[in-house]
Amino acid sequence: MSTPLRQAQGSVVAQETGAATAALARDEASGTVLDPVAQDAGAPGGQPERRSSVARLFALGRRPSWTLAASIAVIVIAVLWAVTPWLFTSYDPIVGVPADKLLPPSTAHWFGTDAIGRDLYARVVYGAIHSLSGALIAVTVGLAAGTLIGVLAGSVGGWVDDVLMRLVDVLLSIPGLLLMLSVIILLGFGTVNAAIAVGVVSVASFARLSRSEVVRVRRSDYVEAAFGTGGSFASVLRRHVLPNSLTAVVGLAALQFGTAILAISTLGFLGYGAPPPTPEWGLLIAEGRNYVATAWWLTTLPGLVVLVVVLSANRISQSIGRGSR
């Protein structure tokens, strides 16, 4: 090959490389992310599809996620039930009308009535405060205690890591329901005590996840560089390790919120939660189990509410987990 031809090809390659570098610099400056899936599949006009991290958080694949929007709406409605239940129903959740007992769902009583004439929809709405507040307490207990154990074990290491992780292994070796019942027997019955029991069960999951994330971040080059430039242990932990290691823990907290609702409802169904006539979701399902053959709505409709809220919380946690990566 002649020298002029080689020089011409080299010039073309250099121009293409410079154009690609400039395009990459523009992408980084604008904060957009190049989607490799869209690049392989090919976007209209031959241009790759670019989406920001916020767009990826609210999108499933390459299409808008209506399931995420529906899940957020369900959680918002449940929270409004808990905060302002009187805006959604005018019926008393405790006092019923005996003449209206066991009425099926209708325009007057959306979820029907129970065995003593109480409006079931009103009891579900007023029961949201007990179930959601209990789940919030449970997640707070598990998040605070588990994250503290995990961060301490992952950052200090050595014998501290060994001792704390062996304690976590002991918690994981005990069946969750047995551990919850043991804590409730020690503390007593009630929604708050049931929530604390659920939170104790989730401590091990938060501890293991936070410890693994802290260990991963501590081995990063920029953390080693921060230590090498004279950064103290506390400052490096606060400025570099914690902000980059606890994002996944937030996703787990959202997932545990739905799990906590289900666990508290289970304890309420077994009789270890709020006592009657408190309108707690698990207790509502338990009260209607004797009328399944004649009044199916007493267990079916509160059960569907619990199912929809738990699935919505899990869908939101999935989106948070995808957005953090």
VEXDREN-2710 file (C-alpha; in Angstrom, 1 decimal):
% VEXDREN-2710
k/r/px/py/pz
1/MET/0.0/0.0/0.0
2/SER/1.4/3.4/-1.0
3/THR/2.3/6.0/1.6
4/PRO/-0.3/8.6/0.5
5/LEU/-3.1/6.1/0.8
6/ARG/-2.0/5.1/4.3
7/GLN/-1.9/8.8/5.3
8/ALA/-5.4/9.3/3.9
9/GLN/-6.8/6.3/5.8
10/GLY/-5.0/7.5/9.0
11/SER/-6.6/10.9/8.6
12/VAL/-10.1/9.4/8.2
13/VAL/-9.6/7.2/11.3
14/ALA/-8.4/10.2/13.3
15/GLN/-11.4/12.2/12.3
16/GLU/-13.8/9.4/13.3
17/THR/-12.1/8.9/16.6
18/GLY/-12.2/12.7/17.3
19/ALA/-15.9/12.8/16.5
20/ALA/-16.6/9.9/18.8
21/THR/-14.6/11.4/21.6
22/ALA/-16.4/14.7/21.2
23/ALA/-19.8/13.0/21.2
24/LEU/-18.9/11.1/24.3
25/ALA/-17.9/14.3/26.0
26/ARG/-21.2/16.0/25.1
27/ASP/-23.1/13.0/26.5
28/GLU/-21.2/13.2/29.8
29/ALA/-21.6/17.0/30.0
30/SER/-25.4/16.7/29.4
31/GLY/-25.9/14.0/31.9
32/THR/-27.4/11.5/29.5
33/VAL/-26.7/7.8/29.5
34/LEU/-26.1/5.7/26.4
35/ASP/-28.4/2.7/26.5
36/PRO/-26.6/-0.3/25.0
37/VAL/-29.8/-2.2/24.4
38/ALA/-31.2/0.6/22.3
39/GLN/-27.8/1.0/20.5
40/ASP/-27.8/-2.7/19.5
41/ALA/-31.5/-2.7/18.5
42/GLY/-31.2/0.5/16.6
43/ALA/-33.3/3.6/17.2
44/PRO/-35.3/5.5/14.6
45/GLY/-33.0/7.5/12.4
46/GLY/-30.0/5.4/13.3
47/GLN/-29.5/7.4/16.5
48/PRO/-29.1/5.5/19.8
49/GLU/-31.7/6.1/22.5
50/ARG/-30.4/8.1/25.5
51/ARG/-32.2/8.1/28.8
52/SER/-31.3/9.8/32.1
53/SER/-31.2/7.9/35.4
54/VAL/-34.5/9.5/36.4
55/ALA/-36.1/8.2/33.2
56/ARG/-34.7/4.7/33.9
57/LEU/-36.3/4.8/37.3
58/PHE/-39.8/5.4/35.9
59/ALA/-39.5/3.1/32.9
60/LEU/-39.6/-0.6/32.5
61/GLY/-37.5/-1.6/29.5
62/ARG/-38.0/1.0/26.8
63/ARG/-41.7/1.7/27.5
64/PRO/-43.4/3.9/30.1
65/SER/-44.2/1.9/33.2
66/TRP/-47.9/2.2/34.0
67/THR/-47.5/-0.4/36.8
68/LEU/-45.1/2.0/38.7
69/ALA/-47.6/4.9/38.4
70/ALA/-50.4/2.6/39.6
71/SER/-48.3/1.4/42.5
72/ILE/-47.5/4.9/43.6
73/ALA/-51.2/5.9/43.4
74/VAL/-52.1/2.9/45.6
75/ILE/-49.5/3.8/48.2
76/VAL/-50.6/7.4/48.2
77/ILE/-54.2/6.4/48.7
78/ALA/-53.3/4.1/51.5
79/VAL/-51.3/6.9/53.2
80/LEU/-54.2/9.3/52.8
81/TRP/-56.5/6.6/54.4
82/ALA/-54.1/6.5/57.4
83/VAL/-53.8/10.3/57.7
84/THR/-57.3/11.5/56.9
85/PRO/-59.7/8.5/57.0
86/TRP/-62.7/10.8/57.6
87/LEU/-62.4/12.2/54.2
88/PHE/-63.1/8.8/52.6
89/THR/-66.0/7.5/54.6
90/SER/-68.7/8.9/56.9
91/TYR/-69.4/5.6/58.7
92/ASP/-68.1/4.8/62.2
93/PRO/-65.6/1.9/62.1
94/ILE/-66.5/0.8/65.7
95/VAL/-70.3/1.3/66.1
96/GLY/-72.5/-0.6/63.7
97/VAL/-76.3/-0.9/62.9
98/PRO/-77.6/-4.4/63.9
99/ALA/-80.3/-4.1/61.3
100/ASP/-77.7/-3.8/58.5
101/LYS/-75.6/-6.9/59.4
102/LEU/-74.0/-9.0/56.7
103/LEU/-75.1/-6.8/53.8
104/PRO/-73.3/-7.5/50.6
105/PRO/-71.3/-4.8/48.8
106/SER/-73.5/-2.1/47.4
107/THR/-73.5/1.6/46.6
108/ALA/-74.4/2.3/50.3
109/HIS/-71.7/0.0/51.7
110/TRP/-68.9/-0.5/49.2
111/PHE/-67.4/-3.4/51.0
112/GLY/-70.6/-4.6/52.6
113/THR/-71.1/-4.9/56.4
114/ASP/-70.0/-7.3/59.1
115/ALA/-71.8/-9.5/61.6
116/ILE/-72.8/-6.6/63.8
117/GLY/-73.6/-4.1/61.0
118/ARG/-70.4/-2.1/60.8
119/ASP/-69.4/-0.8/57.4
120/LEU/-66.4/-2.9/56.2
121/TYR/-65.0/-0.2/53.9
122/ALA/-64.9/2.2/56.9
123/ARG/-63.0/-0.4/59.0
124/VAL/-60.5/-1.0/56.2
125/VAL/-59.9/2.8/55.8
126/TYR/-59.5/3.3/59.5
127/GLY/-57.4/0.2/59.8
128/ALA/-54.7/1.7/57.5
129/ILE/-53.3/3.8/60.3
130/HIS/-52.6/0.7/62.3
131/SER/-51.1/-1.5/59.5
132/LEU/-49.0/1.3/57.9
133/SER/-47.7/2.8/61.1
134/GLY/-46.8/-0.7/62.3
135/ALA/-44.9/-1.3/59.1
136/LEU/-43.1/2.0/59.4
137/ILE/-42.0/1.2/62.9
138/ALA/-40.8/-2.2/61.8
139/VAL/-38.8/-0.8/58.9
140/THR/-37.3/1.9/61.1
141/VAL/-36.2/-0.6/63.7
142/GLY/-34.7/-3.0/61.2
143/LEU/-33.1/-0.2/59.2
144/ALA/-31.5/1.6/62.1
145/ALA/-30.3/-1.5/64.0
146/GLY/-29.3/-3.5/60.9
147/THR/-27.5/-0.6/59.2
148/LEU/-25.6/0.3/62.3
149/ILE/-24.4/-3.3/62.7
150/GLY/-23.5/-3.7/59.1
151/VAL/-21.6/-0.4/58.8
152/LEU/-19.7/-1.1/62.0
153/ALA/-18.8/-4.6/60.9
154/GLY/-17.8/-3.6/57.4
155/SER/-15.8/-0.5/58.3
156/VAL/-13.9/-1.7/61.3
157/GLY/-13.4/-5.3/60.2
158/GLY/-11.3/-7.8/62.2
159/TRP/-12.8/-9.4/65.3
160/VAL/-15.6/-6.9/65.4
161/ASP/-16.7/-8.0/62.0
162/ASP/-16.5/-11.7/63.1
163/VAL/-18.5/-11.2/66.3
164/LEU/-21.3/-9.1/64.7
165/MET/-21.7/-11.3/61.7
166/ARG/-21.9/-14.4/63.9
167/LEU/-24.7/-12.7/65.8
168/VAL/-26.4/-12.0/62.5
169/ASP/-26.1/-15.6/61.5
170/VAL/-27.8/-16.6/64.8
171/LEU/-30.7/-14.3/63.9
172/LEU/-30.9/-15.8/60.4
173/SER/-30.9/-19.4/61.8
174/ILE/-34.2/-18.8/63.7
175/PRO/-37.4/-19.0/61.7
176/GLY/-38.9/-15.6/61.3
177/LEU/-42.4/-16.4/62.7
178/LEU/-40.9/-18.1/65.7
179/LEU/-38.7/-15.1/66.4
180/MET/-41.6/-12.7/66.1
181/LEU/-43.8/-14.7/68.4
182/SER/-40.9/-14.9/70.9
183/VAL/-40.5/-11.1/70.9
184/ILE/-44.2/-10.6/71.3
185/ILE/-44.4/-12.9/74.2
186/LEU/-41.6/-10.9/75.9
187/LEU/-43.1/-7.5/75.1
188/GLY/-46.8/-8.2/75.1
189/PHE/-49.6/-8.0/72.5
190/GLY/-50.4/-4.9/70.5
191/THR/-49.6/-3.3/67.1
192/VAL/-46.5/-1.5/68.3
193/ASN/-45.0/-4.7/69.9
194/ALA/-45.9/-6.7/66.8
195/ALA/-44.1/-4.0/64.7
196/ILE/-41.0/-4.2/66.9
197/ALA/-41.0/-8.0/66.5
198/VAL/-41.2/-7.7/62.7
199/GLY/-38.4/-5.1/62.8
200/VAL/-36.2/-7.5/64.9
201/VAL/-36.6/-10.2/62.2
202/SER/-35.5/-7.8/59.5
203/VAL/-32.3/-6.6/61.3
204/ALA/-30.2/-9.5/59.9
205/SER/-31.2/-8.6/56.3
206/PHE/-30.2/-5.0/56.7
207/ALA/-27.0/-5.9/58.5
208/ARG/-25.8/-8.3/55.8
209/LEU/-26.6/-6.0/52.9
210/SER/-25.1/-2.8/54.5
211/ARG/-22.0/-4.7/55.5
212/SER/-21.4/-6.1/52.0
213/GLU/-21.9/-2.7/50.4
214/VAL/-19.5/-1.0/52.9
215/VAL/-16.9/-3.6/52.2
216/ARG/-17.3/-3.2/48.4
217/VAL/-17.0/0.6/48.6
218/ARG/-14.0/0.5/51.0
219/ARG/-12.0/-1.5/48.4
220/SER/-12.6/1.1/45.8
221/ASP/-9.6/3.1/44.4
222/TYR/-11.0/6.5/45.4
223/VAL/-11.5/5.4/49.0
224/GLU/-7.9/4.2/49.1
225/ALA/-6.8/7.5/47.6
226/ALA/-8.7/9.4/50.3
227/PHE/-6.9/7.5/53.0
228/GLY/-3.6/8.0/51.2
229/THR/-4.0/11.8/51.1
230/GLY/-4.4/11.9/54.9
231/GLY/-8.1/11.6/55.3
232/SER/-9.2/10.4/58.7
233/PHE/-11.3/7.2/59.2
234/ALA/-14.4/9.2/60.3
235/SER/-14.2/11.7/57.4
236/VAL/-13.7/9.1/54.7
237/LEU/-16.5/7.0/56.2
238/ARG/-18.9/10.0/56.2
239/ARG/-17.9/11.6/52.9
240/HIS/-17.2/8.6/50.7
241/VAL/-18.2/5.2/52.1
242/LEU/-21.7/5.9/53.5
243/PRO/-23.1/7.9/50.6
244/ASN/-22.0/5.3/48.1
245/SER/-22.9/2.2/50.0
246/LEU/-26.4/2.8/51.5
247/THR/-28.3/3.3/48.3
248/ALA/-29.1/-0.4/48.0
249/VAL/-30.2/-0.3/51.6
250/VAL/-32.9/2.2/50.7
251/GLY/-34.3/-0.1/48.1
252/LEU/-34.4/-2.9/50.7
253/ALA/-36.2/-0.6/53.1
254/ALA/-39.0/-0.1/50.5
255/LEU/-39.2/-3.8/49.9
256/GLN/-39.3/-4.5/53.7
257/PHE/-42.2/-2.0/54.0
258/GLY/-44.4/-4.3/52.0
259/THR/-43.1/-7.4/53.8
260/ALA/-43.8/-5.7/57.1
261/ILE/-47.4/-5.0/56.2
262/LEU/-47.9/-8.6/55.4
263/ALA/-46.1/-9.8/58.5
264/ILE/-48.1/-7.5/60.8
265/SER/-51.3/-8.6/59.1
266/THR/-50.3/-12.2/59.7
267/LEU/-49.7/-11.5/63.4
268/GLY/-53.1/-9.7/63.6
269/PHE/-54.8/-12.7/62.0
270/LEU/-53.2/-15.0/64.6
271/GLY/-54.4/-12.8/67.4
272/TYR/-51.1/-11.3/68.4
273/GLY/-51.7/-7.8/67.0
274/ALA/-54.3/-5.2/68.0
275/PRO/-57.2/-6.4/70.1
276/PRO/-60.8/-6.2/68.9
277/PRO/-62.6/-4.0/68.0
278/THR/-59.6/-2.2/66.5
279/PRO/-60.0/-2.2/62.7
280/GLU/-56.6/-3.7/61.9
281/TRP/-56.3/-5.4/58.5
282/GLY/-55.2/-8.8/59.7
283/LEU/-57.8/-8.8/62.4
284/LEU/-60.5/-7.9/59.8
285/ILE/-59.6/-11.0/57.8
286/ALA/-59.6/-13.1/61.0
287/GLU/-63.1/-11.9/62.0
288/GLY/-64.6/-12.8/58.7
289/ARG/-63.1/-16.3/58.4
290/ASN/-66.2/-17.8/60.1
291/TYR/-68.5/-16.3/57.5
292/VAL/-66.6/-17.4/54.3
293/ALA/-69.5/-19.5/53.1
294/THR/-72.3/-16.9/53.7
295/ALA/-70.4/-13.5/53.5
296/TRP/-67.3/-13.9/51.3
297/TRP/-66.6/-10.2/51.3
298/LEU/-65.6/-10.1/54.9
299/THR/-62.3/-11.9/54.2
300/THR/-61.9/-11.4/50.4
301/LEU/-62.0/-7.6/50.2
302/PRO/-59.7/-6.8/53.2
303/GLY/-57.3/-9.5/51.8
304/LEU/-57.3/-7.9/48.4
305/VAL/-56.5/-4.5/50.0
306/VAL/-53.5/-6.1/51.8
307/LEU/-52.4/-7.8/48.6
308/VAL/-52.6/-4.7/46.4
309/VAL/-50.7/-2.5/48.9
310/VAL/-47.9/-5.1/49.4
311/LEU/-47.5/-5.6/45.7
312/SER/-47.4/-1.9/45.1
313/ALA/-44.7/-1.4/47.7
314/ASN/-42.7/-4.2/46.1
315/ARG/-43.0/-2.6/42.7
316/ILE/-41.8/0.7/44.0
317/SER/-38.8/-1.0/45.7
318/GLN/-38.0/-2.7/42.4
319/SER/-37.8/0.7/40.7
320/ILE/-35.7/2.2/43.4
321/GLY/-33.3/-0.7/43.1
322/ARG/-33.0/-0.3/39.3
323/GLY/-32.6/3.4/39.6
324/SER/-29.7/3.0/42.1
325/ARG/-27.7/0.9/39.6
END
